[in-house]
Amino acid sequence: MNPTQGQVIAMLDPTTVLRCASEIRIQVGADGHLSIYTPEESCQAGPHGLAVLHAFVRPTRLSDGLAELQARIRGMHEWIELTNTLTELYRAGVLLDETGKRPVVQPAPMGFDTAGIHVAMLNDRVRTTRFLAGIREVVRPGDVVVDIGTGTGVLAIAAAQAGARHVYAVEETGIGQVAQTLFEANGVADRITLLTGRSTAIELPERADVLVSEIIGNEPLGEQVLEVFVDARTRLLKPDARMVPSALRICGLPVEIPEEKLARHVFRAEALENWRSWYGIDLDPLAMAIPGAPSYFLLRPQKARHWRVLAEPALLLELDLRTFTDQEIEVTRTVTATASGSLNGVLIYFELALGPTTTLSTNPLQVDPTNCWYSLVWFVADAPSVAPGDPITAVYRYRVPGPPPVEWRVGSLAPA
Amino acid sequence: MNPTQGQVIAMLDPTTVLRCASEIRIQVGADGHLSIYTPEESCQAGPHGLAVLHAFVRPTRLSDGLAELQARIRGMHEWIELTNTLTELYRAGVLLDETGKRPVVQPAPMGFDTAGIHVAMLNDRVRTTRFLAGIREVVRPGDVVVDIGTGTGVLAIAAAQAGARHVYAVEETGIGQVAQTLFEANGVADRITLLTGRSTAIELPERADVLVSEIIGNEPLGEQVLEVFVDARTRLLKPDARMVPSALRICGLPVEIPEEKLARHVFRAEALENWRSWYGIDLDPLAMAIPGAPSYFLLRPQKARHWRVLAEPALLLELDLRTFTDQEIEVTRTVTATASGSLNGVLIYFELALGPTTTLSTNPLQVDPTNCWYSLVWFVADAPSVAPGDPITAVYRYRVPGPPPVEWRVGSLAPA
């Protein structure tokens, strides 16, 4: 029997089985882009080429490979680059099918499964509203504006609505095609030019009065905001250009991670005792054999609203984005404990200055419940006890070779 | 000033920067294992070799690369293989450091950050208790038992405690070293032999009376339970050997995904209206430009306990693990709608027979709140309306080339 009536509802892309060619030669460029050669052909691939090959290193259904790749993607831009790379690898015969059927993969402008990312960002009403408010405060009629990483183009549209003479919307990925339809739907297409490429690789026909850019990651510096802003100041902006955001602060909040949360990530004596009683098996050696906690976990900061805070936040980094020059950062700060507890974690959050009267913060004590960023919560090894008045010292580093990026100690500094 | 007093608490492994060599040649073996050559040297790597290279395709701190790799790992075994591969690639010069410092990476028996995985499985008291109960029902004094994928060895210990004459505990990864310490701590090391390797690649000195194996994935067949059991019956077990589990059922529950959950994954009219009102920007073209919903999302089934169920579950697959032979599966089932609603999703769960009186189910209506498995919830395109009495037809396939693995339609079957 086969289904022969009614509407067949396919819930999955076809299950074409793909696998990696058995002989590949790869040249890795300085920027992570790849040249990939089979004995017969060659192609170019973005930095995700190896991830795509990995997903199909054994014969794998396209749908399964995509599901695996989804799991490691940080955001929409990565996903679009990755799916386009997959298509190109298939075209060039680096990925082969076994059934003789062509897989249903088109270089879609939006990639796959990106709706959820937009939904989360747009539902973060405080994030988007504050960026729009900053743009209205900073952009003046007649300005030339550059929006780096425009994505769906919302900030570029807001800049045009605020009176910009012209907006250059820079977007590396195919989502720019969608932004273009939004420019048209909102009646500002004549004043916005979409530029496809990385901001560090494109040229503007004129220097801009204002830089707008939302490229703050869960690790605030992780989307290369420092590198992008320095390059923009050098090549794309007028002297003394205005910026949204104009300043970035990164703070570390010394906390006591609640026992319930901690118990999900590390072995606790109570759990070992439970398991012995439930299962009749001594599992204590497991706790000793397994290395300690992971370095950090990700948490929406609003979920830490009621955690015990052990000290005022340490201001780890304060950058005026209009003037900073150092891209290697090393800062040491000391704060004073205000409560007693076990210093087992440090939650990292950020604050942005978006306009003269507009700021945005992911401080767990202030953040909106709809906030879409995650905070990194670092485990502090050995979880030292602190009491009010104890000094807590933090060292924060970015791009300093050698030592770890974050260190904490209970104690004061010796004079230099 | 440098910190010079007190205990410095390093919260991260050193930030050695690694990057992929610029010229690599790769041979991909039939099982996904790799031979990787630089102009100077060569090495062998597991199926995760390409994922590791990908993480370091640009110069990347070891800690950052590991964090990225963590995000794509399905479980402990993968993580151990992956970190060992990283070590080997570094040793062979396929990954190069730029600072002259050696990264702190040892082939750790447990890999990195695995505690959370064990914690979740061991805290799933129903899962572990039922497997132990099944073992006590099935294993008889004097039996020879093989435990495939022993992991930390808990099931092997239970088999020994149940009176097995000898247990062969098969484990592919270095976690077997930890299992060995647990065998000793529980006084059963003289009756358990650890065998390192894949079950399909190892030999037993004698055939076993009982097979024990917990290799049921979030996608129930995803850890290759069919392939492993067929191979074990052929090579490792006596005729008519007993099994824990002895049967596997996979069911699809037709549901109406609640609006609140749906709105996180797809564009809904209400959200588009909100955004227009909040931001003064028409975002409707975004919804049209972006392809539909993702194929599925993962959800702990206990979170679907109160979802509207539109029909009895469809029994998509029912396998007697002691006798099945087909590894290509195609099943068609029809169920009758029992409620009105929008058929926008199908939740997949499984049931195991673990002993004559012991079962385990991830049915959302029965599952324990501590359950550690995720269910796949498939979106049904176009979300057809159903009313009581409507037939709903499901087709489920495994390893059938061509058509999708799951299809649903509202309607009955024509006679064959």
HADDOCK unambig.tbl for C-alpha pairs under 7 A between the chains (distance, minus, plus):
assign (segid A and resid 1 and name CA) (segid B and resid 415 and name CA) 6.95 0.50 0.50
assign (segid A and resid 1 and name CA) (segid B and resid 416 and name CA) 4.52 0.50 0.50
assign (segid A and resid 2 and name CA) (segid B and resid 416 and name CA) 6.91 0.50 0.50
assign (segid A and resid 3 and name CA) (segid B and resid 413 and name CA) 5.36 0.50 0.50
assign (segid A and resid 3 and name CA) (segid B and resid 414 and name CA) 6.79 0.50 0.50
assign (segid A and resid 4 and name CA) (segid B and resid 413 and name CA) 6.35 0.50 0.50
assign (segid A and resid 4 and name CA) (segid B and resid 414 and name CA) 5.94 0.50 0.50
assign (segid A and resid 5 and name CA) (segid B and resid 411 and name CA) 6.76 0.50 0.50
assign (segid A and resid 5 and name CA) (segid B and resid 412 and name CA) 6.88 0.50 0.50
assign (segid A and resid 5 and name CA) (segid B and resid 413 and name CA) 6.30 0.50 0.50
assign (segid A and resid 5 and name CA) (segid B and resid 414 and name CA) 6.50 0.50 0.50
assign (segid A and resid 6 and name CA) (segid B and resid 409 and name CA) 6.60 0.50 0.50
assign (segid A and resid 6 and name CA) (segid B and resid 410 and name CA) 6.43 0.50 0.50
assign (segid A and resid 6 and name CA) (segid B and resid 411 and name CA) 5.20 0.50 0.50
assign (segid A and resid 7 and name CA) (segid B and resid 409 and name CA) 5.61 0.50 0.50
assign (segid A and resid 7 and name CA) (segid B and resid 410 and name CA) 6.71 0.50 0.50
assign (segid A and resid 8 and name CA) (segid B and resid 407 and name CA) 6.84 0.50 0.50
assign (segid A and resid 8 and name CA) (segid B and resid 408 and name CA) 6.17 0.50 0.50
assign (segid A and resid 8 and name CA) (segid B and resid 409 and name CA) 4.82 0.50 0.50
assign (segid A and resid 9 and name CA) (segid B and resid 380 and name CA) 6.86 0.50 0.50
assign (segid A and resid 9 and name CA) (segid B and resid 381 and name CA) 6.37 0.50 0.50
assign (segid A and resid 9 and name CA) (segid B and resid 407 and name CA) 5.79 0.50 0.50
assign (segid A and resid 9 and name CA) (segid B and resid 408 and name CA) 5.22 0.50 0.50
assign (segid A and resid 9 and name CA) (segid B and resid 409 and name CA) 5.44 0.50 0.50
assign (segid A and resid 10 and name CA) (segid B and resid 404 and name CA) 6.96 0.50 0.50
assign (segid A and resid 10 and name CA) (segid B and resid 407 and name CA) 5.04 0.50 0.50
assign (segid A and resid 10 and name CA) (segid B and resid 408 and name CA) 6.82 0.50 0.50
assign (segid A and resid 11 and name CA) (segid B and resid 295 and name CA) 6.28 0.50 0.50
assign (segid A and resid 11 and name CA) (segid B and resid 378 and name CA) 6.88 0.50 0.50
assign (segid A and resid 11 and name CA) (segid B and resid 379 and name CA) 6.50 0.50 0.50
assign (segid A and resid 11 and name CA) (segid B and resid 380 and name CA) 5.69 0.50 0.50
assign (segid A and resid 11 and name CA) (segid B and resid 381 and name CA) 6.37 0.50 0.50
assign (segid A and resid 11 and name CA) (segid B and resid 406 and name CA) 6.48 0.50 0.50
assign (segid A and resid 11 and name CA) (segid B and resid 407 and name CA) 5.95 0.50 0.50
assign (segid A and resid 12 and name CA) (segid B and resid 295 and name CA) 5.71 0.50 0.50
assign (segid A and resid 12 and name CA) (segid B and resid 404 and name CA) 5.84 0.50 0.50
assign (segid A and resid 13 and name CA) (segid B and resid 404 and name CA) 6.54 0.50 0.50
assign (segid A and resid 14 and name CA) (segid B and resid 402 and name CA) 6.45 0.50 0.50
assign (segid A and resid 14 and name CA) (segid B and resid 403 and name CA) 5.81 0.50 0.50
assign (segid A and resid 14 and name CA) (segid B and resid 404 and name CA) 5.02 0.50 0.50
assign (segid A and resid 15 and name CA) (segid B and resid 401 and name CA) 6.65 0.50 0.50
assign (segid A and resid 15 and name CA) (segid B and resid 402 and name CA) 5.74 0.50 0.50
assign (segid A and resid 15 and name CA) (segid B and resid 403 and name CA) 6.25 0.50 0.50
assign (segid A and resid 15 and name CA) (segid B and resid 404 and name CA) 5.46 0.50 0.50
assign (segid A and resid 16 and name CA) (segid B and resid 401 and name CA) 6.72 0.50 0.50
assign (segid A and resid 16 and name CA) (segid B and resid 402 and name CA) 6.02 0.50 0.50
assign (segid A and resid 22 and name CA) (segid B and resid 27 and name CA) 5.42 0.50 0.50
assign (segid A and resid 22 and name CA) (segid B and resid 28 and name CA) 4.58 0.50 0.50
assign (segid A and resid 22 and name CA) (segid B and resid 29 and name CA) 6.81 0.50 0.50
assign (segid A and resid 23 and name CA) (segid B and resid 26 and name CA) 6.03 0.50 0.50
assign (segid A and resid 23 and name CA) (segid B and resid 27 and name CA) 4.91 0.50 0.50
assign (segid A and resid 23 and name CA) (segid B and resid 28 and name CA) 6.56 0.50 0.50
assign (segid A and resid 24 and name CA) (segid B and resid 25 and name CA) 5.91 0.50 0.50
assign (segid A and resid 24 and name CA) (segid B and resid 26 and name CA) 5.28 0.50 0.50
assign (segid A and resid 24 and name CA) (segid B and resid 27 and name CA) 6.58 0.50 0.50
assign (segid A and resid 25 and name CA) (segid B and resid 24 and name CA) 5.91 0.50 0.50
assign (segid A and resid 25 and name CA) (segid B and resid 25 and name CA) 4.38 0.50 0.50
assign (segid A and resid 25 and name CA) (segid B and resid 26 and name CA) 6.22 0.50 0.50
assign (segid A and resid 26 and name CA) (segid B and resid 23 and name CA) 6.02 0.50 0.50
assign (segid A and resid 26 and name CA) (segid B and resid 24 and name CA) 5.28 0.50 0.50
assign (segid A and resid 26 and name CA) (segid B and resid 25 and name CA) 6.22 0.50 0.50
assign (segid A and resid 27 and name CA) (segid B and resid 22 and name CA) 5.42 0.50 0.50
assign (segid A and resid 27 and name CA) (segid B and resid 23 and name CA) 4.91 0.50 0.50
assign (segid A and resid 27 and name CA) (segid B and resid 24 and name CA) 6.58 0.50 0.50
assign (segid A and resid 28 and name CA) (segid B and resid 22 and name CA) 4.59 0.50 0.50
assign (segid A and resid 28 and name CA) (segid B and resid 23 and name CA) 6.57 0.50 0.50
assign (segid A and resid 29 and name CA) (segid B and resid 22 and name CA) 6.81 0.50 0.50
assign (segid A and resid 31 and name CA) (segid B and resid 58 and name CA) 6.30 0.50 0.50
assign (segid A and resid 32 and name CA) (segid B and resid 57 and name CA) 5.18 0.50 0.50
assign (segid A and resid 32 and name CA) (segid B and resid 58 and name CA) 4.89 0.50 0.50
assign (segid A and resid 47 and name CA) (segid B and resid 57 and name CA) 6.81 0.50 0.50
assign (segid A and resid 48 and name CA) (segid B and resid 54 and name CA) 6.85 0.50 0.50
assign (segid A and resid 50 and name CA) (segid B and resid 50 and name CA) 5.70 0.50 0.50
assign (segid A and resid 50 and name CA) (segid B and resid 51 and name CA) 6.58 0.50 0.50
assign (segid A and resid 50 and name CA) (segid B and resid 53 and name CA) 6.98 0.50 0.50
assign (segid A and resid 50 and name CA) (segid B and resid 54 and name CA) 4.98 0.50 0.50
assign (segid A and resid 51 and name CA) (segid B and resid 50 and name CA) 6.59 0.50 0.50
assign (segid A and resid 51 and name CA) (segid B and resid 51 and name CA) 5.47 0.50 0.50
assign (segid A and resid 51 and name CA) (segid B and resid 54 and name CA) 5.65 0.50 0.50
assign (segid A and resid 53 and name CA) (segid B and resid 50 and name CA) 6.98 0.50 0.50
assign (segid A and resid 54 and name CA) (segid B and resid 48 and name CA) 6.86 0.50 0.50
assign (segid A and resid 54 and name CA) (segid B and resid 50 and name CA) 4.99 0.50 0.50
assign (segid A and resid 54 and name CA) (segid B and resid 51 and name CA) 5.64 0.50 0.50
assign (segid A and resid 57 and name CA) (segid B and resid 32 and name CA) 5.18 0.50 0.50
assign (segid A and resid 57 and name CA) (segid B and resid 47 and name CA) 6.77 0.50 0.50
assign (segid A and resid 58 and name CA) (segid B and resid 31 and name CA) 6.29 0.50 0.50
assign (segid A and resid 58 and name CA) (segid B and resid 32 and name CA) 4.87 0.50 0.50
assign (segid A and resid 71 and name CA) (segid B and resid 71 and name CA) 6.92 0.50 0.50
assign (segid A and resid 71 and name CA) (segid B and resid 72 and name CA) 5.45 0.50 0.50
assign (segid A and resid 72 and name CA) (segid B and resid 71 and name CA) 5.41 0.50 0.50
assign (segid A and resid 72 and name CA) (segid B and resid 72 and name CA) 4.53 0.50 0.50
assign (segid A and resid 110 and name CA) (segid B and resid 290 and name CA) 5.90 0.50 0.50
assign (segid A and resid 112 and name CA) (segid B and resid 291 and name CA) 6.97 0.50 0.50
assign (segid A and resid 113 and name CA) (segid B and resid 293 and name CA) 6.31 0.50 0.50
assign (segid A and resid 113 and name CA) (segid B and resid 294 and name CA) 4.74 0.50 0.50
assign (segid A and resid 115 and name CA) (segid B and resid 265 and name CA) 6.12 0.50 0.50
assign (segid A and resid 115 and name CA) (segid B and resid 266 and name CA) 5.62 0.50 0.50
assign (segid A and resid 115 and name CA) (segid B and resid 267 and name CA) 6.72 0.50 0.50
assign (segid A and resid 115 and name CA) (segid B and resid 290 and name CA) 6.77 0.50 0.50
assign (segid A and resid 116 and name CA) (segid B and resid 264 and name CA) 5.79 0.50 0.50
assign (segid A and resid 116 and name CA) (segid B and resid 265 and name CA) 4.39 0.50 0.50
assign (segid A and resid 116 and name CA) (segid B and resid 266 and name CA) 6.21 0.50 0.50
assign (segid A and resid 119 and name CA) (segid B and resid 264 and name CA) 6.36 0.50 0.50
assign (segid A and resid 119 and name CA) (segid B and resid 267 and name CA) 6.95 0.50 0.50
assign (segid A and resid 129 and name CA) (segid B and resid 279 and name CA) 6.67 0.50 0.50
assign (segid A and resid 178 and name CA) (segid B and resid 286 and name CA) 6.50 0.50 0.50
assign (segid A and resid 178 and name CA) (segid B and resid 289 and name CA) 6.35 0.50 0.50
assign (segid A and resid 181 and name CA) (segid B and resid 285 and name CA) 6.49 0.50 0.50
assign (segid A and resid 182 and name CA) (segid B and resid 283 and name CA) 6.63 0.50 0.50
assign (segid A and resid 182 and name CA) (segid B and resid 285 and name CA) 6.16 0.50 0.50
assign (segid A and resid 185 and name CA) (segid B and resid 282 and name CA) 6.77 0.50 0.50
assign (segid A and resid 186 and name CA) (segid B and resid 281 and name CA) 6.75 0.50 0.50
assign (segid A and resid 186 and name CA) (segid B and resid 282 and name CA) 6.13 0.50 0.50
assign (segid A and resid 264 and name CA) (segid B and resid 116 and name CA) 5.83 0.50 0.50
assign (segid A and resid 264 and name CA) (segid B and resid 119 and name CA) 6.39 0.50 0.50
assign (segid A and resid 265 and name CA) (segid B and resid 115 and name CA) 6.16 0.50 0.50
assign (segid A and resid 265 and name CA) (segid B and resid 116 and name CA) 4.42 0.50 0.50
assign (segid A and resid 266 and name CA) (segid B and resid 115 and name CA) 5.64 0.50 0.50
assign (segid A and resid 266 and name CA) (segid B and resid 116 and name CA) 6.21 0.50 0.50
assign (segid A and resid 267 and name CA) (segid B and resid 115 and name CA) 6.72 0.50 0.50
assign (segid A and resid 267 and name CA) (segid B and resid 119 and name CA) 6.94 0.50 0.50
assign (segid A and resid 279 and name CA) (segid B and resid 129 and name CA) 6.67 0.50 0.50
assign (segid A and resid 281 and name CA) (segid B and resid 186 and name CA) 6.75 0.50 0.50
assign (segid A and resid 282 and name CA) (segid B and resid 185 and name CA) 6.77 0.50 0.50
assign (segid A and resid 282 and name CA) (segid B and resid 186 and name CA) 6.13 0.50 0.50
assign (segid A and resid 283 and name CA) (segid B and resid 182 and name CA) 6.63 0.50 0.50
assign (segid A and resid 285 and name CA) (segid B and resid 181 and name CA) 6.49 0.50 0.50
assign (segid A and resid 285 and name CA) (segid B and resid 182 and name CA) 6.16 0.50 0.50
assign (segid A and resid 286 and name CA) (segid B and resid 178 and name CA) 6.52 0.50 0.50
assign (segid A and resid 289 and name CA) (segid B and resid 178 and name CA) 6.39 0.50 0.50
assign (segid A and resid 290 and name CA) (segid B and resid 110 and name CA) 5.91 0.50 0.50
assign (segid A and resid 290 and name CA) (segid B and resid 115 and name CA) 6.76 0.50 0.50
assign (segid A and resid 291 and name CA) (segid B and resid 112 and name CA) 6.97 0.50 0.50
assign (segid A and resid 293 and name CA) (segid B and resid 113 and name CA) 6.32 0.50 0.50
assign (segid A and resid 294 and name CA) (segid B and resid 113 and name CA) 4.79 0.50 0.50
assign (segid A and resid 295 and name CA) (segid B and resid 11 and name CA) 6.21 0.50 0.50
assign (segid A and resid 295 and name CA) (segid B and resid 12 and name CA) 5.71 0.50 0.50
assign (segid A and resid 378 and name CA) (segid B and resid 11 and name CA) 6.95 0.50 0.50
assign (segid A and resid 379 and name CA) (segid B and resid 11 and name CA) 6.55 0.50 0.50
assign (segid A and resid 380 and name CA) (segid B and resid 9 and name CA) 6.84 0.50 0.50
assign (segid A and resid 380 and name CA) (segid B and resid 11 and name CA) 5.79 0.50 0.50
assign (segid A and resid 381 and name CA) (segid B and resid 9 and name CA) 6.32 0.50 0.50
assign (segid A and resid 381 and name CA) (segid B and resid 11 and name CA) 6.39 0.50 0.50
assign (segid A and resid 401 and name CA) (segid B and resid 15 and name CA) 6.63 0.50 0.50
assign (segid A and resid 401 and name CA) (segid B and resid 16 and name CA) 6.81 0.50 0.50
assign (segid A and resid 402 and name CA) (segid B and resid 14 and name CA) 6.43 0.50 0.50
assign (segid A and resid 402 and name CA) (segid B and resid 15 and name CA) 5.71 0.50 0.50
assign (segid A and resid 402 and name CA) (segid B and resid 16 and name CA) 6.11 0.50 0.50
assign (segid A and resid 403 and name CA) (segid B and resid 14 and name CA) 5.89 0.50 0.50
assign (segid A and resid 403 and name CA) (segid B and resid 15 and name CA) 6.31 0.50 0.50
assign (segid A and resid 404 and name CA) (segid B and resid 10 and name CA) 6.88 0.50 0.50
assign (segid A and resid 404 and name CA) (segid B and resid 12 and name CA) 5.85 0.50 0.50
assign (segid A and resid 404 and name CA) (segid B and resid 13 and name CA) 6.63 0.50 0.50
assign (segid A and resid 404 and name CA) (segid B and resid 14 and name CA) 5.21 0.50 0.50
assign (segid A and resid 404 and name CA) (segid B and resid 15 and name CA) 5.61 0.50 0.50
assign (segid A and resid 406 and name CA) (segid B and resid 11 and name CA) 6.55 0.50 0.50
assign (segid A and resid 407 and name CA) (segid B and resid 8 and name CA) 6.82 0.50 0.50
assign (segid A and resid 407 and name CA) (segid B and resid 9 and name CA) 5.78 0.50 0.50
assign (segid A and resid 407 and name CA) (segid B and resid 10 and name CA) 5.12 0.50 0.50
assign (segid A and resid 407 and name CA) (segid B and resid 11 and name CA) 6.03 0.50 0.50
assign (segid A and resid 408 and name CA) (segid B and resid 8 and name CA) 6.20 0.50 0.50
assign (segid A and resid 408 and name CA) (segid B and resid 9 and name CA) 5.28 0.50 0.50
assign (segid A and resid 408 and name CA) (segid B and resid 10 and name CA) 6.94 0.50 0.50
assign (segid A and resid 409 and name CA) (segid B and resid 6 and name CA) 6.55 0.50 0.50
assign (segid A and resid 409 and name CA) (segid B and resid 7 and name CA) 5.63 0.50 0.50
assign (segid A and resid 409 and name CA) (segid B and resid 8 and name CA) 4.89 0.50 0.50
assign (segid A and resid 409 and name CA) (segid B and resid 9 and name CA) 5.52 0.50 0.50
assign (segid A and resid 410 and name CA) (segid B and resid 6 and name CA) 6.39 0.50 0.50
assign (segid A and resid 410 and name CA) (segid B and resid 7 and name CA) 6.74 0.50 0.50
assign (segid A and resid 411 and name CA) (segid B and resid 5 and name CA) 6.72 0.50 0.50
assign (segid A and resid 411 and name CA) (segid B and resid 6 and name CA) 5.19 0.50 0.50
assign (segid A and resid 412 and name CA) (segid B and resid 5 and name CA) 6.87 0.50 0.50
assign (segid A and resid 413 and name CA) (segid B and resid 3 and name CA) 5.44 0.50 0.50
assign (segid A and resid 413 and name CA) (segid B and resid 4 and name CA) 6.37 0.50 0.50
assign (segid A and resid 413 and name CA) (segid B and resid 5 and name CA) 6.29 0.50 0.50
assign (segid A and resid 414 and name CA) (segid B and resid 3 and name CA) 6.89 0.50 0.50
assign (segid A and resid 414 and name CA) (segid B and resid 4 and name CA) 5.99 0.50 0.50
assign (segid A and resid 414 and name CA) (segid B and resid 5 and name CA) 6.51 0.50 0.50
assign (segid A and resid 416 and name CA) (segid B and resid 1 and name CA) 4.66 0.50 0.50
